Amino acid sequence: MTERDILRMAIQAADEKKAENIIALNMKGISLVADYFMICHGNSEKQVQAIAREIKEKAEEHQIPVKRLEGFDEAKWVLVDLGDVVAHVFHKEDRLYYNLERLWGDAPFEDVASDLAR
């Protein structure tokens, strides 16, 4: 799978659990951490955990190693490290507070509309 395929898989997994405001930032040439950041949020701790769990399970189904899963128990900001793609699953209020889209404002947005089921 290419990094774009991994991004698409993460987006679709988040969408299946009704994640809101799913975006992807192209981090190539900006960050050494990953090629893409996928950012979304849920409206409760349970939903945040369900989104993160779905991303992890879909990755494992596709034999994509999950390098790290952080923040799952607190469910305020869960980071799912898929190597070239890092998924950030926020609780709504925490997403507004940390505002990664502004922090990484020089990263271009990827078009994810075609990856969404809705």
Biopython code that builds the backbone (N, CA, C, O; Angstrom):
import numpy as np
from Bio.PDB.StructureBuilder import StructureBuilder

atoms = [
    (1, "MET", "N", (0.844, -1.196, 0.000)),
    (1, "MET", "CA", (0.000, 0.000, 0.000)),
    (1, "MET", "C", (0.878, 1.245, 0.000)),
    (1, "MET", "O", (1.902, 1.297, 0.681)),
    (2, "THR", "N", (0.470, 2.230, -0.761)),
    (2, "THR", "CA", (1.175, 3.510, -0.745)),
    (2, "THR", "C", (0.714, 4.320, 0.463)),
    (2, "THR", "O", (-0.274, 3.977, 1.112)),
    (3, "GLU", "N", (1.437, 5.390, 0.753)),
    (3, "GLU", "CA", (1.018, 6.235, 1.876)),
    (3, "GLU", "C", (-0.353, 6.862, 1.600)),
    (3, "GLU", "O", (-1.119, 7.102, 2.533)),
    (4, "ARG", "N", (-0.667, 7.128, 0.327)),
    (4, "ARG", "CA", (-1.987, 7.683, -0.015)),
    (4, "ARG", "C", (-3.080, 6.643, 0.237)),
    (4, "ARG", "O", (-4.176, 6.989, 0.677)),
    (5, "ASP", "N", (-2.786, 5.370, -0.039)),
    (5, "ASP", "CA", (-3.739, 4.290, 0.248)),
    (5, "ASP", "C", (-3.974, 4.156, 1.749)),
    (5, "ASP", "O", (-5.102, 3.938, 2.192)),
    (6, "ILE", "N", (-2.902, 4.288, 2.526)),
    (6, "ILE", "CA", (-3.028, 4.217, 3.993)),
    (6, "ILE", "C", (-3.870, 5.390, 4.490)),
    (6, "ILE", "O", (-4.719, 5.220, 5.365)),
    (7, "LEU", "N", (-3.637, 6.571, 3.935)),
    (7, "LEU", "CA", (-4.441, 7.739, 4.294)),
    (7, "LEU", "C", (-5.908, 7.491, 3.966)),
    (7, "LEU", "O", (-6.782, 7.758, 4.791)),
    (8, "ARG", "N", (-6.182, 6.990, 2.784)),
    (8, "ARG", "CA", (-7.561, 6.710, 2.366)),
    (8, "ARG", "C", (-8.214, 5.710, 3.329)),
    (8, "ARG", "O", (-9.370, 5.888, 3.713)),
    (9, "MET", "N", (-7.481, 4.663, 3.720)),
    (9, "MET", "CA", (-8.005, 3.665, 4.643)),
    (9, "MET", "C", (-8.344, 4.310, 5.993)),
    (9, "MET", "O", (-9.396, 4.024, 6.566)),
    (10, "ALA", "N", (-7.465, 5.173, 6.501)),
    (10, "ALA", "CA", (-7.709, 5.838, 7.785)),
    (10, "ALA", "C", (-8.926, 6.765, 7.696)),
    (10, "ALA", "O", (-9.743, 6.810, 8.616)),
    (11, "ILE", "N", (-9.040, 7.492, 6.605)),
    (11, "ILE", "CA", (-10.182, 8.397, 6.405)),
    (11, "ILE", "C", (-11.479, 7.604, 6.379)),
    (11, "ILE", "O", (-12.453, 7.978, 7.033)),
    (12, "GLN", "N", (-11.494, 6.516, 5.630)),
    (12, "GLN", "CA", (-12.713, 5.706, 5.522)),
    (12, "GLN", "C", (-13.068, 5.050, 6.860)),
    (12, "GLN", "O", (-14.245, 4.946, 7.205)),
    (13, "ALA", "N", (-12.060, 4.612, 7.609)),
    (13, "ALA", "CA", (-12.320, 4.022, 8.926)),
    (13, "ALA", "C", (-12.929, 5.060, 9.869)),
    (13, "ALA", "O", (-13.883, 4.766, 10.589)),
    (14, "ALA", "N", (-12.375, 6.273, 9.863)),
    (14, "ALA", "CA", (-12.912, 7.346, 10.706)),
    (14, "ALA", "C", (-14.331, 7.697, 10.287)),
    (14, "ALA", "O", (-15.199, 7.915, 11.132)),
    (15, "ASP", "N", (-14.562, 7.751, 8.981)),
    (15, "ASP", "CA", (-15.881, 8.087, 8.455)),
    (15, "ASP", "C", (-16.922, 7.037, 8.850)),
    (15, "ASP", "O", (-18.074, 7.375, 9.120)),
    (16, "GLU", "N", (-16.521, 5.774, 8.883)),
    (16, "GLU", "CA", (-17.442, 4.703, 9.268)),
    (16, "GLU", "C", (-17.953, 4.884, 10.695)),
    (16, "GLU", "O", (-19.058, 4.451, 11.020)),
    (17, "LYS", "N", (-17.154, 5.519, 11.542)),
    (17, "LYS", "CA", (-17.556, 5.753, 12.933)),
    (17, "LYS", "C", (-18.072, 7.174, 13.138)),
    (17, "LYS", "O", (-18.115, 7.678, 14.260)),
    (18, "LYS", "N", (-18.462, 7.811, 12.037)),
    (18, "LYS", "CA", (-19.101, 9.140, 12.061)),
    (18, "LYS", "C", (-18.203, 10.235, 12.621)),
    (18, "LYS", "O", (-18.679, 11.156, 13.283)),
    (19, "ALA", "N", (-16.893, 10.133, 12.353)),
    (19, "ALA", "CA", (-15.980, 11.213, 12.735)),
    (19, "ALA", "C", (-16.413, 12.482, 12.006)),
    (19, "ALA", "O", (-16.957, 12.423, 10.904)),
    (20, "GLU", "N", (-16.168, 13.612, 12.627)),
    (20, "GLU", "CA", (-16.571, 14.891, 12.045)),
    (20, "GLU", "C", (-15.363, 15.676, 11.560)),
    (20, "GLU", "O", (-14.256, 15.547, 12.082)),
    (21, "ASN", "N", (-15.611, 16.494, 10.546)),
    (21, "ASN", "CA", (-14.620, 17.414, 9.986)),
    (21, "ASN", "C", (-13.285, 16.714, 9.718)),
    (21, "ASN", "O", (-12.236, 17.124, 10.215)),
    (22, "ILE", "N", (-13.356, 15.651, 8.918)),
    (22, "ILE", "CA", (-12.160, 14.884, 8.577)),
    (22, "ILE", "C", (-11.352, 15.670, 7.546)),
    (22, "ILE", "O", (-11.860, 16.039, 6.487)),
    (23, "ILE", "N", (-10.083, 15.917, 7.880)),
    (23, "ILE", "CA", (-9.190, 16.594, 6.939)),
    (23, "ILE", "C", (-7.870, 15.834, 6.876)),
    (23, "ILE", "O", (-7.554, 15.023, 7.747)),
    (24, "ALA", "N", (-7.120, 16.115, 5.836)),
    (24, "ALA", "CA", (-5.782, 15.538, 5.704)),
    (24, "ALA", "C", (-4.828, 16.643, 5.284)),
    (24, "ALA", "O", (-5.121, 17.439, 4.392)),
    (25, "LEU", "N", (-3.681, 16.672, 5.947)),
    (25, "LEU", "CA", (-2.635, 17.633, 5.620)),
    (25, "LEU", "C", (-1.480, 16.890, 4.964)),
    (25, "LEU", "O", (-1.046, 15.847, 5.453)),
    (26, "ASN", "N", (-0.987, 17.430, 3.859)),
    (26, "ASN", "CA", (0.172, 16.857, 3.190)),
    (26, "ASN", "C", (1.407, 17.419, 3.871)),
    (26, "ASN", "O", (1.711, 18.605, 3.743)),
    (27, "MET", "N", (2.110, 16.573, 4.589)),
    (27, "MET", "CA", (3.248, 16.997, 5.402)),
    (27, "MET", "C", (4.597, 16.763, 4.713)),
    (27, "MET", "O", (5.652, 16.977, 5.310)),
    (28, "LYS", "N", (4.549, 16.320, 3.451)),
    (28, "LYS", "CA", (5.788, 16.056, 2.716)),
    (28, "LYS", "C", (6.612, 17.340, 2.616)),
    (28, "LYS", "O", (6.108, 18.380, 2.192)),
    (29, "GLY", "N", (7.857, 17.259, 3.002)),
    (29, "GLY", "CA", (8.744, 18.416, 2.964)),
    (29, "GLY", "C", (8.556, 19.379, 4.122)),
    (29, "GLY", "O", (9.282, 20.368, 4.222)),
    (30, "ILE", "N", (7.597, 19.112, 5.001)),
    (30, "ILE", "CA", (7.310, 19.992, 6.134)),
    (30, "ILE", "C", (7.679, 19.322, 7.446)),
    (30, "ILE", "O", (8.234, 19.950, 8.347)),
    (31, "SER", "N", (7.362, 18.035, 7.538)),
    (31, "SER", "CA", (7.621, 17.279, 8.765)),
    (31, "SER", "C", (8.385, 16.006, 8.428)),
    (31, "SER", "O", (8.125, 15.359, 7.413)),
    (32, "LEU", "N", (9.314, 15.663, 9.281)),
    (32, "LEU", "CA", (10.032, 14.401, 9.123)),
    (32, "LEU", "C", (9.270, 13.248, 9.757)),
    (32, "LEU", "O", (9.642, 12.088, 9.584)),
    (33, "VAL", "N", (8.206, 13.560, 10.489)),
    (33, "VAL", "CA", (7.450, 12.560, 11.234)),
    (33, "VAL", "C", (6.592, 11.694, 10.305)),
    (33, "VAL", "O", (6.554, 10.474, 10.464)),
    (34, "ALA", "N", (5.908, 12.309, 9.344)),
    (34, "ALA", "CA", (4.980, 11.574, 8.483)),
    (34, "ALA", "C", (4.748, 12.344, 7.191)),
    (34, "ALA", "O", (5.021, 13.542, 7.104)),
    (35, "ASP", "N", (4.241, 11.634, 6.191)),
    (35, "ASP", "CA", (3.882, 12.275, 4.925)),
    (35, "ASP", "C", (2.505, 12.928, 4.995)),
    (35, "ASP", "O", (2.252, 13.932, 4.329)),
    (36, "TYR", "N", (1.617, 12.352, 5.806)),
    (36, "TYR", "CA", (0.256, 12.884, 5.938)),
    (36, "TYR", "C", (-0.176, 12.872, 7.396)),
    (36, "TYR", "O", (0.156, 11.957, 8.150)),
    (37, "PHE", "N", (-0.922, 13.904, 7.780)),
    (37, "PHE", "CA", (-1.662, 13.927, 9.038)),
    (37, "PHE", "C", (-3.134, 13.861, 8.671)),
    (37, "PHE", "O", (-3.608, 14.643, 7.846)),
    (38, "MET", "N", (-3.856, 12.934, 9.279)),
    (38, "MET", "CA", (-5.302, 12.898, 9.159)),
    (38, "MET", "C", (-5.831, 13.404, 10.492)),
    (38, "MET", "O", (-5.419, 12.927, 11.550)),
    (39, "ILE", "N", (-6.735, 14.364, 10.444)),
    (39, "ILE", "CA", (-7.277, 14.973, 11.658)),
    (39, "ILE", "C", (-8.801, 14.888, 11.602)),
    (39, "ILE", "O", (-9.419, 15.181, 10.579)),
    (40, "CYS", "N", (-9.389, 14.481, 12.723)),
    (40, "CYS", "CA", (-10.846, 14.433, 12.819)),
    (40, "CYS", "C", (-11.225, 14.547, 14.290)),
    (40, "CYS", "O", (-10.361, 14.592, 15.165)),
    (41, "HIS", "N", (-12.528, 14.594, 14.549)),
    (41, "HIS", "CA", (-12.949, 14.611, 15.947)),
    (41, "HIS", "C", (-14.264, 13.856, 16.138)),
    (41, "HIS", "O", (-15.036, 13.625, 15.208)),
    (42, "GLY", "N", (-14.470, 13.488, 17.405)),
    (42, "GLY", "CA", (-15.712, 12.888, 17.851)),
    (42, "GLY", "C", (-16.303, 13.775, 18.934)),
    (42, "GLY", "O", (-15.644, 14.683, 19.440)),
    (43, "ASN", "N", (-17.533, 13.506, 19.276)),
    (43, "ASN", "CA", (-18.236, 14.368, 20.235)),
    (43, "ASN", "C", (-18.303, 13.802, 21.642)),
    (43, "ASN", "O", (-18.879, 14.424, 22.534)),
    (44, "SER", "N", (-17.721, 12.633, 21.849)),
    (44, "SER", "CA", (-17.674, 12.033, 23.192)),
    (44, "SER", "C", (-16.428, 11.164, 23.280)),
    (44, "SER", "O", (-15.822, 10.811, 22.269)),
    (45, "GLU", "N", (-16.060, 10.827, 24.511)),
    (45, "GLU", "CA", (-14.901, 9.956, 24.700)),
    (45, "GLU", "C", (-15.119, 8.608, 24.037)),
    (45, "GLU", "O", (-14.207, 8.054, 23.424)),
    (46, "LYS", "N", (-16.333, 8.082, 24.162)),
    (46, "LYS", "CA", (-16.654, 6.781, 23.554)),
    (46, "LYS", "C", (-16.504, 6.835, 22.034)),
    (46, "LYS", "O", (-15.978, 5.901, 21.429)),
    (47, "GLN", "N", (-16.963, 7.921, 21.418)),
    (47, "GLN", "CA", (-16.843, 8.036, 19.966)),
    (47, "GLN", "C", (-15.379, 8.184, 19.549)),
    (47, "GLN", "O", (-14.961, 7.584, 18.558)),
    (48, "VAL", "N", (-14.604, 8.964, 20.280)),
    (48, "VAL", "CA", (-13.181, 9.118, 19.984)),
    (48, "VAL", "C", (-12.504, 7.750, 20.032)),
    (48, "VAL", "O", (-11.713, 7.415, 19.151)),
    (49, "GLN", "N", (-12.813, 6.964, 21.058)),
    (49, "GLN", "CA", (-12.221, 5.624, 21.170)),
    (49, "GLN", "C", (-12.681, 4.717, 20.027)),
    (49, "GLN", "O", (-11.889, 3.943, 19.489)),
    (50, "ALA", "N", (-13.944, 4.812, 19.663)),
    (50, "ALA", "CA", (-14.463, 3.978, 18.573)),
    (50, "ALA", "C", (-13.774, 4.317, 17.248)),
    (50, "ALA", "O", (-13.449, 3.419, 16.470)),
    (51, "ILE", "N", (-13.552, 5.598, 16.993)),
    (51, "ILE", "CA", (-12.867, 6.018, 15.768)),
    (51, "ILE", "C", (-11.434, 5.493, 15.754)),
    (51, "ILE", "O", (-10.990, 4.907, 14.767)),
    (52, "ALA", "N", (-10.721, 5.704, 16.842)),
    (52, "ALA", "CA", (-9.330, 5.256, 16.929)),
    (52, "ALA", "C", (-9.238, 3.735, 16.811)),
    (52, "ALA", "O", (-8.355, 3.213, 16.131)),
    (53, "ARG", "N", (-10.143, 3.036, 17.468)),
    (53, "ARG", "CA", (-10.154, 1.568, 17.412)),
    (53, "ARG", "C", (-10.396, 1.089, 15.978)),
    (53, "ARG", "O", (-9.756, 0.140, 15.525)),
    (54, "GLU", "N", (-11.308, 1.735, 15.272)),
    (54, "GLU", "CA", (-11.616, 1.348, 13.890)),
    (54, "GLU", "C", (-10.414, 1.566, 12.975)),
    (54, "GLU", "O", (-10.121, 0.729, 12.122)),
    (55, "ILE", "N", (-9.718, 2.688, 13.152)),
    (55, "ILE", "CA", (-8.508, 2.945, 12.357)),
    (55, "ILE", "C", (-7.474, 1.855, 12.629)),
    (55, "ILE", "O", (-6.872, 1.317, 11.699)),
    (56, "LYS", "N", (-7.271, 1.536, 13.898)),
    (56, "LYS", "CA", (-6.296, 0.503, 14.283)),
    (56, "LYS", "C", (-6.676, -0.852, 13.694)),
    (56, "LYS", "O", (-5.825, -1.545, 13.136)),
    (57, "GLU", "N", (-7.943, -1.234, 13.814)),
    (57, "GLU", "CA", (-8.387, -2.533, 13.317)),
    (57, "GLU", "C", (-8.287, -2.623, 11.797)),
    (57, "GLU", "O", (-7.870, -3.652, 11.267)),
    (58, "LYS", "N", (-8.659, -1.567, 11.099)),
    (58, "LYS", "CA", (-8.554, -1.574, 9.626)),
    (58, "LYS", "C", (-7.096, -1.660, 9.205)),
    (58, "LYS", "O", (-6.771, -2.358, 8.244)),
    (59, "ALA", "N", (-6.222, -0.967, 9.902)),
    (59, "ALA", "CA", (-4.797, -1.040, 9.588)),
    (59, "ALA", "C", (-4.300, -2.476, 9.757)),
    (59, "ALA", "O", (-3.595, -3.000, 8.895)),
    (60, "GLU", "N", (-4.665, -3.096, 10.853)),
    (60, "GLU", "CA", (-4.227, -4.470, 11.100)),
    (60, "GLU", "C", (-4.787, -5.433, 10.053)),
    (60, "GLU", "O", (-4.099, -6.364, 9.636)),
    (61, "GLU", "N", (-6.037, -5.213, 9.627)),
    (61, "GLU", "CA", (-6.624, -6.039, 8.562)),
    (61, "GLU", "C", (-5.810, -5.936, 7.277)),
    (61, "GLU", "O", (-5.668, -6.915, 6.545)),
    (62, "HIS", "N", (-5.276, -4.748, 7.006)),
    (62, "HIS", "CA", (-4.482, -4.507, 5.789)),
    (62, "HIS", "C", (-2.990, -4.744, 6.026)),
    (62, "HIS", "O", (-2.160, -4.397, 5.186)),
    (63, "GLN", "N", (-2.657, -5.333, 7.168)),
    (63, "GLN", "CA", (-1.276, -5.649, 7.540)),
    (63, "GLN", "C", (-0.374, -4.411, 7.556)),
    (63, "GLN", "O", (0.799, -4.464, 7.185)),
    (64, "ILE", "N", (-0.960, -3.303, 7.996)),
    (64, "ILE", "CA", (-0.213, -2.059, 8.191)),
    (64, "ILE", "C", (0.143, -2.003, 9.673)),
    (64, "ILE", "O", (-0.754, -2.002, 10.517)),
    (65, "PRO", "N", (1.421, -1.957, 10.006)),
    (65, "PRO", "CA", (1.783, -1.933, 11.417)),
    (65, "PRO", "C", (1.365, -0.629, 12.098)),
    (65, "PRO", "O", (1.579, 0.462, 11.570)),
    (66, "VAL", "N", (0.771, -0.765, 13.269)),
    (66, "VAL", "CA", (0.447, 0.392, 14.096)),
    (66, "VAL", "C", (1.643, 0.595, 15.016)),
    (66, "VAL", "O", (1.855, -0.169, 15.957)),
    (67, "LYS", "N", (2.423, 1.635, 14.732)),
    (67, "LYS", "CA", (3.662, 1.858, 15.476)),
    (67, "LYS", "C", (3.409, 2.349, 16.892)),
    (67, "LYS", "O", (4.143, 2.012, 17.821)),
    (68, "ARG", "N", (2.363, 3.146, 17.044)),
    (68, "ARG", "CA", (2.007, 3.693, 18.356)),
    (68, "ARG", "C", (0.526, 4.013, 18.391)),
    (68, "ARG", "O", (-0.076, 4.390, 17.385)),
    (69, "LEU", "N", (-0.040, 3.855, 19.566)),
    (69, "LEU", "CA", (-1.406, 4.285, 19.830)),
    (69, "LEU", "C", (-1.341, 4.986, 21.179)),
    (69, "LEU", "O", (-1.155, 4.338, 22.210)),
    (70, "GLU", "N", (-1.491, 6.299, 21.176)),
    (70, "GLU", "CA", (-1.344, 7.077, 22.405)),
    (70, "GLU", "C", (-2.624, 7.833, 22.729)),
    (70, "GLU", "O", (-3.323, 8.303, 21.832)),
    (71, "GLY", "N", (-2.922, 7.946, 24.015)),
    (71, "GLY", "CA", (-4.051, 8.742, 24.482)),
    (71, "GLY", "C", (-5.385, 8.045, 24.447)),
    (71, "GLY", "O", (-6.417, 8.682, 24.655)),
    (72, "PHE", "N", (-5.393, 6.733, 24.186)),
    (72, "PHE", "CA", (-6.663, 6.022, 24.020)),
    (72, "PHE", "C", (-7.519, 6.049, 25.277)),
    (72, "PHE", "O", (-8.724, 6.285, 25.194)),
    (73, "ASP", "N", (-6.928, 5.815, 26.426)),
    (73, "ASP", "CA", (-7.710, 5.745, 27.668)),
    (73, "ASP", "C", (-8.356, 7.080, 28.031)),
    (73, "ASP", "O", (-9.499, 7.116, 28.487)),
    (74, "GLU", "N", (-7.625, 8.174, 27.829)),
    (74, "GLU", "CA", (-8.176, 9.498, 28.142)),
    (74, "GLU", "C", (-9.179, 9.949, 27.084)),
    (74, "GLU", "O", (-10.140, 10.649, 27.400)),
    (75, "ALA", "N", (-8.960, 9.551, 25.832)),
    (75, "ALA", "CA", (-9.865, 9.826, 24.710)),
    (75, "ALA", "C", (-10.118, 11.316, 24.493)),
    (75, "ALA", "O", (-11.222, 11.723, 24.131)),
    (76, "LYS", "N", (-9.088, 12.117, 24.717)),
    (76, "LYS", "CA", (-9.179, 13.550, 24.409)),
    (76, "LYS", "C", (-8.433, 13.849, 23.111)),
    (76, "LYS", "O", (-8.877, 14.663, 22.301)),
    (77, "TRP", "N", (-7.283, 13.175, 22.922)),
    (77, "TRP", "CA", (-6.486, 13.292, 21.710)),
    (77, "TRP", "C", (-5.786, 11.955, 21.540)),
    (77, "TRP", "O", (-4.817, 11.655, 22.238)),
    (78, "VAL", "N", (-6.283, 11.159, 20.613)),
    (78, "VAL", "CA", (-5.690, 9.850, 20.358)),
    (78, "VAL", "C", (-4.854, 9.948, 19.093)),
    (78, "VAL", "O", (-5.323, 10.403, 18.050)),
    (79, "LEU", "N", (-3.617, 9.515, 19.207)),
    (79, "LEU", "CA", (-2.701, 9.513, 18.075)),
    (79, "LEU", "C", (-2.508, 8.065, 17.632)),
    (79, "LEU", "O", (-2.128, 7.205, 18.427)),
    (80, "VAL", "N", (-2.777, 7.811, 16.354)),
    (80, "VAL", "CA", (-2.585, 6.487, 15.776)),
    (80, "VAL", "C", (-1.484, 6.626, 14.728)),
    (80, "VAL", "O", (-1.697, 7.203, 13.662)),
    (81, "ASP", "N", (-0.304, 6.089, 15.042)),
    (81, "ASP", "CA", (0.864, 6.221, 14.175)),
    (81, "ASP", "C", (0.923, 5.024, 13.231)),
    (81, "ASP", "O", (1.181, 3.893, 13.645)),
    (82, "LEU", "N", (0.678, 5.302, 11.950)),
    (82, "LEU", "CA", (0.699, 4.266, 10.922)),
    (82, "LEU", "C", (1.938, 4.406, 10.041)),
    (82, "LEU", "O", (1.950, 3.944, 8.900)),
    (83, "GLY", "N", (2.966, 5.037, 10.568)),
    (83, "GLY", "CA", (4.199, 5.233, 9.804)),
    (83, "GLY", "C", (4.134, 6.501, 8.978)),
    (83, "GLY", "O", (4.315, 7.596, 9.510)),
    (84, "ASP", "N", (3.878, 6.370, 7.688)),
    (84, "ASP", "CA", (3.817, 7.537, 6.804)),
    (84, "ASP", "C", (2.562, 8.379, 7.018)),
    (84, "ASP", "O", (2.469, 9.502, 6.522)),
    (85, "VAL", "N", (1.605, 7.835, 7.753)),
    (85, "VAL", "CA", (0.358, 8.536, 8.062)),
    (85, "VAL", "C", (0.166, 8.526, 9.577)),
    (85, "VAL", "O", (0.262, 7.481, 10.220)),
    (86, "VAL", "N", (-0.103, 9.693, 10.131)),
    (86, "VAL", "CA", (-0.428, 9.794, 11.544)),
    (86, "VAL", "C", (-1.855, 10.325, 11.650)),
    (86, "VAL", "O", (-2.172, 11.406, 11.155)),
    (87, "ALA", "N", (-2.707, 9.536, 12.308)),
    (87, "ALA", "CA", (-4.101, 9.932, 12.499)),
    (87, "ALA", "C", (-4.238, 10.572, 13.876)),
    (87, "ALA", "O", (-3.832, 9.997, 14.886)),
    (88, "HIS", "N", (-4.817, 11.773, 13.899)),
    (88, "HIS", "CA", (-5.085, 12.497, 15.137)),
    (88, "HIS", "C", (-6.602, 12.499, 15.329)),
    (88, "HIS", "O", (-7.332, 13.119, 14.556)),
    (89, "VAL", "N", (-7.065, 11.803, 16.360)),
    (89, "VAL", "CA", (-8.501, 11.725, 16.648)),
    (89, "VAL", "C", (-8.737, 12.494, 17.940)),
    (89, "VAL", "O", (-8.311, 12.078, 19.017)),
    (90, "PHE", "N", (-9.418, 13.613, 17.812)),
    (90, "PHE", "CA", (-9.646, 14.514, 18.939)),
    (90, "PHE", "C", (-11.061, 14.413, 19.470)),
    (90, "PHE", "O", (-11.984, 14.015, 18.759)),
    (91, "HIS", "N", (-11.217, 14.785, 20.745)),
    (91, "HIS", "CA", (-12.517, 15.169, 21.284)),
    (91, "HIS", "C", (-12.733, 16.594, 20.758)),
    (91, "HIS", "O", (-11.771, 17.353, 20.638)),
    (92, "LYS", "N", (-13.944, 16.958, 20.452)),
    (92, "LYS", "CA", (-14.223, 18.237, 19.784)),
    (92, "LYS", "C", (-13.560, 19.436, 20.460)),
    (92, "LYS", "O", (-12.912, 20.243, 19.793)),
    (93, "GLU", "N", (-13.717, 19.557, 21.783)),
    (93, "GLU", "CA", (-13.161, 20.725, 22.481)),
    (93, "GLU", "C", (-11.639, 20.751, 22.390)),
    (93, "GLU", "O", (-11.043, 21.818, 22.242)),
    (94, "ASP", "N", (-11.014, 19.592, 22.479)),
    (94, "ASP", "CA", (-9.551, 19.527, 22.414)),
    (94, "ASP", "C", (-9.045, 19.854, 21.011)),
    (94, "ASP", "O", (-7.969, 20.432, 20.857)),
    (95, "ARG", "N", (-9.807, 19.491, 20.004)),
    (95, "ARG", "CA", (-9.407, 19.855, 18.640)),
    (95, "ARG", "C", (-9.401, 21.368, 18.472)),
    (95, "ARG", "O", (-8.482, 21.933, 17.879)),
    (96, "LEU", "N", (-10.412, 22.006, 18.988)),
    (96, "LEU", "CA", (-10.465, 23.467, 18.912)),
    (96, "LEU", "C", (-9.307, 24.099, 19.682)),
    (96, "LEU", "O", (-8.735, 25.095, 19.239)),
    (97, "TYR", "N", (-8.966, 23.528, 20.821)),
    (97, "TYR", "CA", (-7.893, 24.070, 21.651)),
    (97, "TYR", "C", (-6.526, 23.931, 20.967)),
    (97, "TYR", "O", (-5.776, 24.902, 20.872)),
    (98, "TYR", "N", (-6.210, 22.732, 20.496)),
    (98, "TYR", "CA", (-4.879, 22.491, 19.920)),
    (98, "TYR", "C", (-4.746, 23.001, 18.484)),
    (98, "TYR", "O", (-3.654, 23.381, 18.063)),
    (99, "ASN", "N", (-5.836, 23.012, 17.739)),
    (99, "ASN", "CA", (-5.910, 23.609, 16.405)),
    (99, "ASN", "C", (-4.694, 23.266, 15.530)),
    (99, "ASN", "O", (-3.968, 24.159, 15.092)),
    (100, "LEU", "N", (-4.482, 21.983, 15.285)),
    (100, "LEU", "CA", (-3.345, 21.548, 14.469)),
    (100, "LEU", "C", (-3.373, 22.124, 13.063)),
    (100, "LEU", "O", (-2.325, 22.331, 12.451)),
    (101, "GLU", "N", (-4.570, 22.382, 12.550)),
    (101, "GLU", "CA", (-4.671, 22.960, 11.217)),
    (101, "GLU", "C", (-3.966, 24.320, 11.155)),
    (101, "GLU", "O", (-3.334, 24.649, 10.151)),
    (102, "ARG", "N", (-4.074, 25.100, 12.225)),
    (102, "ARG", "CA", (-3.400, 26.402, 12.265)),
    (102, "ARG", "C", (-1.915, 26.229, 12.565)),
    (102, "ARG", "O", (-1.070, 26.898, 11.969)),
    (103, "LEU", "N", (-1.604, 25.326, 13.492)),
    (103, "LEU", "CA", (-0.210, 25.077, 13.850)),
    (103, "LEU", "C", (0.608, 24.657, 12.629)),
    (103, "LEU", "O", (1.743, 25.101, 12.453)),
    (104, "TRP", "N", (0.034, 23.808, 11.797)),
    (104, "TRP", "CA", (0.692, 23.350, 10.578)),
    (104, "TRP", "C", (0.096, 24.067, 9.367)),
    (104, "TRP", "O", (-0.141, 23.448, 8.330)),
    (105, "GLY", "N", (-0.142, 25.356, 9.498)),
    (105, "GLY", "CA", (-0.804, 26.151, 8.466)),
    (105, "GLY", "C", (-0.095, 26.184, 7.131)),
    (105, "GLY", "O", (-0.720, 26.494, 6.117)),
    (106, "ASP", "N", (1.206, 25.870, 7.096)),
    (106, "ASP", "CA", (1.921, 25.867, 5.820)),
    (106, "ASP", "C", (1.760, 24.541, 5.077)),
    (106, "ASP", "O", (2.240, 24.408, 3.952)),
    (107, "ALA", "N", (1.095, 23.561, 5.685)),
    (107, "ALA", "CA", (0.862, 22.272, 5.025)),
    (107, "ALA", "C", (-0.395, 22.353, 4.163)),
    (107, "ALA", "O", (-1.446, 22.779, 4.641)),
    (108, "PRO", "N", (-0.295, 21.950, 2.900)),
    (108, "PRO", "CA", (-1.487, 21.979, 2.046)),
    (108, "PRO", "C", (-2.496, 20.904, 2.441)),
    (108, "PRO", "O", (-2.124, 19.823, 2.897)),
    (109, "PHE", "N", (-3.772, 21.216, 2.257)),
    (109, "PHE", "CA", (-4.843, 20.266, 2.506)),
    (109, "PHE", "C", (-4.926, 19.297, 1.333)),
    (109, "PHE", "O", (-4.749, 19.686, 0.179)),
    (110, "GLU", "N", (-5.195, 18.034, 1.640)),
    (110, "GLU", "CA", (-5.459, 17.024, 0.621)),
    (110, "GLU", "C", (-6.965, 16.974, 0.398)),
    (110, "GLU", "O", (-7.741, 17.176, 1.332)),
    (111, "ASP", "N", (-7.371, 16.708, -0.821)),
    (111, "ASP", "CA", (-8.791, 16.551, -1.112)),
    (111, "ASP", "C", (-9.230, 15.163, -0.629)),
    (111, "ASP", "O", (-8.774, 14.146, -1.151)),
    (112, "VAL", "N", (-10.103, 15.132, 0.356)),
    (112, "VAL", "CA", (-10.554, 13.849, 0.911)),
    (112, "VAL", "C", (-12.011, 13.543, 0.577)),
    (112, "VAL", "O", (-12.534, 12.508, 0.989)),
    (113, "ALA", "N", (-12.668, 14.426, -0.163)),
    (113, "ALA", "CA", (-14.083, 14.261, -0.437)),
    (113, "ALA", "C", (-14.393, 12.919, -1.104)),
    (113, "ALA", "O", (-15.399, 12.288, -0.780)),
    (114, "SER", "N", (-13.551, 12.485, -2.019)),
    (114, "SER", "CA", (-13.811, 11.230, -2.719)),
    (114, "SER", "C", (-13.611, 10.011, -1.827)),
    (114, "SER", "O", (-14.077, 8.919, -2.155)),
    (115, "ASP", "N", (-12.918, 10.188, -0.694)),
    (115, "ASP", "CA", (-12.676, 9.084, 0.229)),
    (115, "ASP", "C", (-13.795, 8.907, 1.240)),
    (115, "ASP", "O", (-13.831, 7.908, 1.957)),
    (116, "LEU", "N", (-14.706, 9.866, 1.303)),
    (116, "LEU", "CA", (-15.786, 9.835, 2.279)),
    (116, "LEU", "C", (-17.010, 9.154, 1.703)),
    (116, "LEU", "O", (-17.340, 9.349, 0.533)),
    (117, "ALA", "N", (-17.683, 8.360, 2.513)),
    (117, "ALA", "CA", (-18.859, 7.607, 2.061)),
    (117, "ALA", "C", (-20.104, 8.484, 1.972)),
    (117, "ALA", "O", (-21.005, 8.215, 1.177)),
    (118, "ARG", "N", (-20.149, 9.526, 2.783)),
    (118, "ARG", "CA", (-21.375, 10.349, 2.855)),
    (118, "ARG", "C", (-21.554, 11.214, 1.650)),
    (118, "ARG", "O", (-22.531, 11.958, 1.564)),
]
sb = StructureBuilder()
sb.init_structure("model")
sb.init_model(0)
sb.init_chain("A")
sb.init_seg("    ")
for serial, (resi, resn, name, xyz) in enumerate(atoms, 1):
    if name == "N":
        sb.init_residue(resn, " ", resi, " ")
    sb.init_atom(name, np.array(xyz, "f"), 0.0, 1.0, " ", f" {name:<3s}", serial, name[0])
structure = sb.get_structure()
